[in-house]
Structures are given as structure tokens and as C-alpha cells.
Amino acid sequence: MDSYLIQVNGRGDHAPLLDVHLKSTGNTISLAKAKGRKPRWAVRASEMSKKTFNPVRAIVDSMKVEPNPKKSMISLSLGDPTVFGNLPTNDEVTRAVKEVLDSGQCNGYAPSVGYQSCREAVAAYYNCPEAPLEAQDVILTSGCSQAIELALAVLANPGQNILVPRPGFSLYKTLALSMGIEVKLYNLLPEKSWEIDLEHLESLVDEKTACLIVNNPSNPCGSVFSKSHLQEILAVASRQCVPILADEIYGDMVFADCKYEPIATLSTNVPILSCGGLAKRWLVPGWRMGWILIHDRRDIFGNEIRDGLVRLSQRILGPCTIVQGALERILQRTPPEFYHNTLSILKSNADLCYAALSAIPGLQPVRPAGAMYLMVGIEMEHFPEFENDVEFTERLISEQSVFCLPATCFEYPNFFRVVITVSEEMILEACSRIQEFCEMHYQGAEGTQDLECDK
């Protein structure tokens, strides 16, 4: 019988060295030689990390420009409503968290899908006869971004594809590509207030299509789909038997002349995973509290998708327990006037920005109806010294110290996005500088045709 001997040899003052030999029929072979190679370091990044790509970061990080030192920087690029301090959350929201923190009752681990009482609170808040919800239909997540990640992970396998809006939130592509999922971009129509090109959308569906992402209200467009348009989208999904991932983080953040319709309230047969959270409506993006609402009245998802979401949630231990503990009080105690005041500020800024930019030759703003953004078309033929929207926005920074995101970040060149969460004074100053910039570089006949909402 073969025998194996492992010797530990100590040599003087040195630490013991592991001297490994294989003894077989009288022959001694070193382990390294038996393996056929000399051990060496070979640490490489994973394939998943190599596939992970954030278009916004890639473009913004490559913009090597310095702002004009004679003008203070005005950043209209980051979709964070807290940056300038003019949109604080409500006192009831912070008080709810303080009460939980003082109680010491939520310092431990919670179930991966969230505390049962918190799931019940979210279900009760969004429950309605048209789209009933129970606690078991709610998965709490670390922000809406993780909700989207889990929804994609449970619906799509590597090699399948998902349908993503263009222009659209860049995270969809970032997450999908890292998972080996193909992204197919369907067009939104600026001349129709960013409605979906339904014919183009349906033409992209094939046997490998795992889901359709619908973002309403929209980042980056600030658009809000009408009830009739949502019904048309649902009709495509129903015909093609494609489930919907609804990114509704800006749900209810619509201006007074529009109405927000949760897409799940308009269909009984299309299964929907609706992703939302506290970040935008409650103005606390850093608190990382999100959720997935499972709408599946025909039992098309069945237990498989639900169980899959639970298993995926167990990869980490769920969102912050302090914020979870405050969630029911936040949902119940936040006064209606807080939401109203926030929307009034956003609507006023949107109107000011739209009116000011509409008067500038070479720009075509698209009037927003909600969320926190406004998209502006650039008539590039009138700005021949700039090759594209990235160069346009780079020079806007270097000359006027105004930073807007080029819409190439959202797969939609020759537009730029404006964030409208800053103060009224800053909005007006930024628009004045943009006007000065455009007048300096514009060439050609004046006069543009604005793209407005079809009401």
C-alpha cells in the first residue's frame, strides 16, 4: 500500500517549515514537482468586475476640464436633492429615526427580506383595490438600486436580454452587463413628451427577452406617462408575454397638471415587479431604503420568482435596521403638505428653467411633468465648433462653470440633462450663463421650435 508522510522541520531559530513528500514504493517526489509547476502569484480581477461599466462615470471622469475661476461652480448634474440644502426632509421623518435609535430596539440583524412589520407597513401604504398587496408581496432592499438589481437577477439569466429605455437610467445597463445579460434599447420620443416608440419596442422582443423595464416618472427625462400610454405598454407586454420591471422611484413626484398611475393598477394579467424607495420622494437618498412590490394576480410568477427573490436577498442581510424600524412612522406621519411643498418648488424651477432655455437659440428643451429633471436638445448644426454633446458640456463648464450631464451618458447624444433641485436663484443664474455661452458660440439663423408636452 502507498504511504504518505508530511514532515514539519524546524531549523534553528527559524519558524518551522512544512516539508511535504509523497512516499510511494520507495520513491520520494516533491509536491511542487508533482503538480508540474512552480507556485507563483496569479491574482486577477473577476470576469464580472471586468464586465461592470458605468457610462456616467466613464464619461464624467474623462471630462478633464477646469471650471472658470472667475465664476462660482453651479452643478446641475447630480440627481441628489440634498446637495444644496434647500430641500430638507420633513421633521417627522428625522424624528421617526431618532425615536428608533433612542429605543435601542433595532440594533441587531433583521430578516433578509426586512422586518415583517415593515413589510406590512409598505404593503398597507401602496395597497389599493386595483393592485392589492400583502406583506408577503414586499421585499425590502438597500435602496431602489438594489431592488432593481434583485429584480433583474431573478428574472434574467446570462445570455438573455432585457428591454431598456433610451434615454434611460444608466444603472440598468451597468447591472445587466455585469450579469452577462444583453441590453436592447428601445426609443423614447422627445416630440411626444418622451413616450415610448411602441412599434420599435415590440420589434425588439425575441425568445430570449426576459423583461421590459419601464421607468415612470422618468430619469433623465422628467416625463410622466398618461394612463392611456401605460395601457398601450401593457398591451405589448401582454401580447409578447414579457414581465415588467417598473422603476417607480419617482412615483407620485408629478406636477399638479399631471397624474401618476402606478402601472400595476392598470393590468391584471401582466406580472410586474415594482421598485421604489424613500430616496426621492422623502429626500433621503443616503438612507438606502428601497423595496420590491410583487404584483402577480394571475400567479404567473408563482412561488419560483418569490422564492428566488428571498434567496437573492439572503446574499446580504437586508437594508439598515434603524431606517426599517422608522419606516412605518415615516409612511404614516409625513404630512401631505411636505410632499406638496417639494413638488411646488420643483414645478416652479422646471417652469423657470424651461422658459429661460426655450428662449435661447440652438436649444430645444422638453417640458418635464415630474421627477427632478429636464432634458435639453442641442441643435449641433448651429454649434459647429463642438463635435458632440460631451464637448458642448465640457466647454460650458470651462467657460461658465455650469455642469450639466451630457445625454450621451443616457445613450442619447446631442442632449443634456438639467437637475432642477437647486434654488430658484441658482436656476436663474445657471440659465443666464447658458444663454451667454450659447450666444457666444451659436452660428446660423435664429429660431427654434420647442418640444412641448402633448396635453
C-alpha positions, 0 to 999 in steps of 0.5 A: 500500500502507498504511504504518505508522510508530511514532515514539519522541520524546524531549523534553528531559530527559524519558524518551522517549515512544512516539508511535504513528500509523497512516499510511494514504493520507495520513491520520494517526489516533491509536491511542487514537482508533482503538480508540474509547476512552480507556485507563483502569484496569479491574482486577477480581477473577476470576469464580472468586475471586468464586465461592470461599466458605468457610462456616467462615470466613464464619461464624467471622469474623462471630462478633464476640464477646469471650471472658470475661476472667475465664476462660482461652480453651479452643478446641475448634474447630480440627481441628489436633492440634498446637495444644496440644502434647500430641500430638507426632509420633513421633521417627522421623518428625522424624528421617526429615526431618532425615536428608533435609535433612542429605543435601542430596539433595532440594533441587531440583524433583521430578516433578509427580506426586512422586518415583517412589520415593515413589510406590512407597513409598505404593503398597507401604504401602496395597497389599493383595490386595483393592485392589492398587496400583502406583506408577503408581496414586499421585499425590502432592499438597500435602496431602489438600486438594489431592488432593481438589481434583485429584480433583474437577477431573478428574472434574467439569466446570462445570455438573455436580454432585457428591454431598456429605455433610451434615454434611460437610467444608466444603472440598468445597463451597468447591472445587466452587463455585469450579469452577462445579460444583453441590453436592447434599447428601445426609443423614447420620443422627445416630440411626444413628451418622451413616450415610448416608440411602441412599434420599435419596442415590440420589434425588439422582443425575441425568445430570449427577452426576459423583461421590459423595464419601464421607468415612470416618472422618468430619469433623465427625462422628467416625463410622466406617462398618461394612463392611456400610454401605460395601457398601450405598454401593457398591451405589448407586454401582454401580447409578447408575454414579457414581465415588467420591471417598473422603476417607480422611484419617482412615483407620485413626484408629478406636477399638479397638471399631471397624474401618476398611475402606478402601472400595476393598477392598470393590468391584471394579467401582466406580472410586474415587479415594482421598485421604489424607495424613500430616496426621492420622494422623502429626500433621503437618498443616503438612507438606502431604503428601497423595496420590491412590490410583487404584483402577480394576480394571475400567479404567473410568477408563482412561488419560483420568482418569490422564492428566488427573490428571498434567496437573492436577498439572503446574499446580504442581510437586508437594508439598515435596521434603524431606517426599517424600524422608522419606516412605518412612522415615516409612511404614516406621519409625513404630512401631505403638505411636505410632499406638496411643498417639494413638488411646488418648488420643483414645478416652479424651477422646471417652469423657470428653467424651461422658459429661460432655455426655450428662449435661447437659440440652438436649444430645444428643451422638453417640458418635464411633468415630474421627477427632478429633471429636464432634458435639453436638445442641442441643435449641433448644426448651429454649434459647429465648433463642438463635435458632440454633446460631451464637448458642448458640456465640457466647454460650458463648464470651462467657460461658465462653470455650469455642469450639466450631464451630457445625454450621451451618458443616457445613450442619447447624444446631442442632449443634456440633462438639467437637475432642477433641485437647486434654488430658484436663484441658482436656476436663474443664474445657471440659465443666464450663463447658458444663454451667454455661452450659447450666444457666444458660440451659436452660428446660423439663423435664429429660431427654434421650435420647442418640444412641448408636452402633448396635453 
